[in-house]
Amino acid sequence: MDEVHQAQDERTLRNELEKKGYHLFELRRRGLLANVRALVVPGEGQKIPMRSLLIFNQELAALLRSGLPMLQALELMLERQREPFFRSVLRDVGDQVRSGEELSRAIESYGDLFPPLYGPTLRAGERSGDMELVLRRFVRHQKLLLDTRRRVVSALVYPAALVGLSIALISVMTVYVLPRFTDFFSALQVELPLLTRITMGFSLFMRDNLLFIVAAVALVVVALSQWGRSQTGRVGMARFKLRIPLLGPIFHRMALSELCRSLSTLLAGGIPLVESLEVAIRAVGNDYIRARLAPMVDGVREGKSLAETLEKSGVGFEIAIDMVKVGEATGSLDAMLEDASNFLDEEVETRLERVLSLLEPVMMMLMGIIVATLLVSVYLPIFSLLGNVKF
């Protein structure tokens, strides 16, 4: 059951609840106030760009490597930061560290503003005394994830543009071009073929009800958008993505790769398995898979092996489960998880290339069939009339 608590801001609420012994996974504002507040409060609802965060961590690691204390390094980074929102966050983080708070606690007080792995990674560096190493490991981890996502998005840009242009072309022909032939066919006073009658009837319906259709589509988009912001909606949309033909297995492998890579990074930093698993599951981008993976934490806490709980979740692939088993048996779980993530990334690239090689010709063929059908429906009565003319 969801609980509702009140506080001045998210950071204050998180600190209050953690002092009461709660383990927080997510904080969300209730009602329309969240949307209004995001518009009128500077910085509310903003996110720190990942590129800026990576540059910050690279420079911070370099300063720590040179021997500067953490507080002095943060002050130098604050002077170098040019983004107003990130600068205000760094100023507050520096004040907390100056007052005796650990850097990881100061970062975690901002909740979802930073990636889920960032706070635990910093905590691992504080425990081990080698903050520079864990910062560089975090940067490498995030770069690999961003690079995988960038390759997938870049590969899908051309097919998406092709679909958009096809829809635009067919819409213009249906709403604007075809209705202009109606008066011409009426003047011919001939019986139109069935295909022509169907096409003309559909085009006239689209033209006469265009505003209602656009309004209906807009309402559906808004409703789906609002539903997608709820927990049930996010899980439903994530599950739908996994069921898309050809693309679903790619999204599945990307989510499992995120889990393996995040867990490998946390374990390599010296964080215990249960805590690492909790954070790694939160870092998975697909809400449905994240919900399926959540029971793994209790299973591992009860003494079950990671491979066993992953297999029981039903979202793991056999080869990834086998690699986890080998890692647990040999004591090199972090290395085997990284190998599993690399293998899944290669699978994503291979399947994506295969999908694109099939998708582009199929889209061109479907577009050609639709356009040819529209043209035939227009010219078929003319050909029929010319065939009946006697010279």
N, C-alpha and C positions, 0 to 999 in steps of 0.2 A: 504494500500500500504506500502511495506517495505521501510524504509529510510536508507540511508548509511551515516555514519558519520566516521570521522577519528580522531584518538588520539594515544598517545604514548602507552597506555595500557588500559585494560578494566576498571580499577578503575578510571583512569583519565577521560575517556569518560563518565562513569556513573555519576561522580560528576558534570561534565560540563552540561550534559543534565538535571540533577535534578535541577540545579540552574536556568535553562531556564523554569522550570515548567513542564517538562515531568514526567510521572509516568511510570517507566520502569518495564516490565515483563521479558524480555529476551534480551540478547545481543549475537550476533553471528558474527564470522569473515566471511569475504567474500572470495570466491575462494579457490585456492589451498594453499594460504599463511597460512591459519589456520593449515593445516596438516603439512606443512614444519616447521612452527614456533614451533609446538608442539614437533618436533624432535630435533631442534637445541637450543631451549631456555630452560634452566633448570627450572623445575616446571611448564612450560606451559602445560595446558591440564590435570594437575594432580588434584586429589581430595583428600581431607583429609579423611582417613578411619573413618567410623562411630564409630568403637570401640574406636579409639584414641580420638575422639571428646567427646564421652560419659565419658570416664575416666577423660578427662580434666575438664569437667563440674562438675563431682562429686567432684573432688579435689578442684576446685575453690569454689564450694558451701561450702565445709568444711572449707576452709580458711576464707571465708566471715563470716561464722557462728562464727568463733573464734574471730571475731572483727577486722581483718586486713582490711585496706583500699583497694579499688579496684586496684589501681596502684601497691601497694606493693604485692598484691596477684598475679597480672599478672607477675611481675618480678620473683617471686618465681616459678611460673608455667613455665616461660621461662627457668629457670635454670634446671628444672626437665625434660623438653621435650627433647627427643632423636631423634625424626624424623626430618631430616634436613629441609624438605619442610614446615612442620607444625611449626617448630621453626622459620623459616624466616617470616612466616605469623604472628606469635605471636609477634615477635620483632617489625614488622611494626605497628601492632595493638597497642602495648604498647606505641610506639612513638606518635601515633595519640592521645591516651588517655592522655599522658603526656603533649601534646600541647593544651589540652582543649577540644578535641573532645569526644563526648559520645561514650561509648563502642558499643552500637547498631549501630551507624552511621559508626564506624570503621569496624565493621563486615559486614554491608550491602554494604560497598564500594567494597567488593570482589565478589559481584554478586552471581553466582551460585556455588561458591566454598563451601559455607555452605548451609545447608538445608534451604528451604524457611521460615520455622517457627522460625529459630534461632534468626534472627535480631528483628522481632516484639516481640518475647518472652523477649529478653533482654530489649527492649524499655518499655515493660510493667513493668518489674522489676525496671527500673530506675524511672518510674512514681510513682509506688506504694511505693518505698523505701524498698522493701523486695526482693532483688535480689536472695538471697539464696533459697527462696521458689519457685520462678519461674524457677530457674535453675534445681531444683529437679523435678519440674513438667515436664520440657522439657525432662529430662533424662528418666523419667518414660514413657512419650509419645513415645519417639523414641525406647525404649526397647520393648514396646508392638508391635509397627509396625514391628520391625525387627524380633521379635519372631514369628509373624504371617507369614511373608514372609519365614522365615527359615523353619517352619513346612510344608508350601506348597511345597517349593523346595525339601526338604528332602523326602517328600512323592512321588514326581515325579521322583526321581533319578532312582529307580528300574525299572519302566516302560520304561524310556528313555534308560537305559542300555539294557533292553530286546529287544527293537526295534532296537537298534544299532547292537547287536549281530545277530539278525535275518537277517537284511539287509546284514551284512558281510558274513554270512553263505550262503545265497542264491546267493550273488554275486560271491563267490568263486566257487560254484557248477555250476553256469551259464557260467562263463568266463573260468574256468580252467578244471573242471571235465567233463562236458558234451561234449565239442568239441573232447575229446579224444576217444569218442565212434563212431565218424563219420567214420573213416577208418574201424573200426570193422564192422559196419553195411553195409558199402559199399562192403566189402568182402563177406558178406552173400548173396548178390544179391537177396534179397527178398523185396517185397513191404512193406514199413514201414507204420504202422498205422498213422492216421491223427494226433493224439496227439503227437506222436514221431516226425513227420515231423515239426510240429509247434514249439515244444520245441527245436529241433536241429537247425532249421532255426534261431530262436531267439538267441540261444547261440552263433552260428557262427557270426551273425551280431554284437553281443556285443563284441566278441573277436576281429573281424577284424576292428571295428571302436571304440575301447576302448579309444584311445587317443582323438579322436574327441568328444566322449561323455563326457569324463572328462573335456576337454576344454570348451565344451558348458555349462556343469553344473557350472564350475568355473565362466564363464562369467555371467551366470544368478545370481549366488550368489553375485558377485561383483555389478552387476546392482541393485539388490534388496537392497544391503547394502547401496549403494549411494542414492537410492531413499528413503530408510528408514531414512536417515539423514535429509531430507528436511521436512518442516512442513507438506506438503501434504502426504508425505510418512509415517511420524510418525502417523498421524491421521488414514491413511489407514490401517497400520499394527495393530494399536490399535483396530480399528473396526473389523478387521479380527479375532483378538484374542477373541473378545466377541461373535463371531459367530461360534467358534469351538464347536462342539457338546460335551455336558457334561462339558467341561472345561470353556466354555464361561460364564455361570452363576456364576462360582466361581470367575473368574477375575472381573466380574461386582460387586459382593458383596465386594471383597477386595477394589476396588476403592471407593465405597461408604462408606466403613468403614474408609478409610483414611480421607475422607472428614469430616465425623462426629467426629472422634477423634481429628483431627487437629483443627476443629472449636471449639470443647469443650475446648481444652487446651488454645486457644487464648482468648475465652470469659471468662474463669476462671481467666485469668491473667488481666482482666480489659480492654481489647482492644475493641473498638466499633465494632458493628456487621458488618458494611459495610467493614471496614478495615480487620476484622478477616476473612470475607468471601472471600475477594480478595486473601489473603495469603493462606487460606485453599484450595481454588481451585487450586492454583499454586502447592500445595503439592500433589495433586492427581497424581498417577503414570500413569494412562491411558490417552493418549492424546485425544482420541475421547470423552471420558466422560468429560474430562476437557473442551473441546470446547463446549460441550452441556451445561455444568454448567456455563460457562462464563456470559451468559445473566442474571443470577440470581443477579449479583451485581447491575445492573441497576434497576432491579425490586425491590430489597430491598431498594435501594436509593430513589426510587419513592414512598415508603411507603407501599409496599406490604409485606405480611408476608413471613417469610422464608419458611414455609410449602407450601404456595401457589406457590412460585417461584420454589421450588424443584419439586412439582407435575407437574408444567408446563414444566419443563425441560425434562420430560419423562424418566429420568434415576433413579428416586427414587422408592423404593418399598413401598407398601401401609402401611406396619407396621412401617417402618422408618418414613414415612410422618406423620402418626398418633402420633408417639412418639414426633416428633418435634412440632406438634400442641399442645400437652399436655404441653410440656416445655414452649412454648410461653404463653399459657394461665395461667400457674401457676407461671411464673417468674423464673423457674429453667431450662432454656434452656441448659446451659452447662452440667448439670447433666443428662438430658434426652438424649442429644447427645452422651454422654459417654455410657449410657445404650444401645442406638441404635447401637453404634459401637461394644460393647460387644456381642450384639445379632447377628450382622452380622458376627463377627468372629466365633461364634459358628456355624452359618449356613455354613460358609466356611469349617470348620472342618468336619461337618456332611456330606456335599455333597462330599467332597474330599474322605472320607472313602468309601462312596457309589460308587464313580467313580472307585476307585482303586479295589474294590471288583469285579467290572464288567470288568475292563480293562485287568487285568492280565489273567484270563481264556480266554478272547476273543483273546488276542495276542497269547497265546499258541496254541489256536485252529487254527488261521490263519496261523501261522508258520508251524504247522503240516500239514495243507492242502497243502500248497505250496511245502513243502519238499516231501510229499507223491506223489504229482502230478509229480514232477521231477523224482522221483525214478520209478514210474509206467511207465512214458514215456521211460525210459531207458530199463526196464526189459520186457515190453510188447512185443517187437519184438522177444526177446529170448524165451519167453513162447510160442509165436505163432509158432516159428520155431520148438521147441521141440514137440509141439502138432502135427506137420505134419510129424514127423519122424516115420517110420514104423519099428518095430522090428520083 
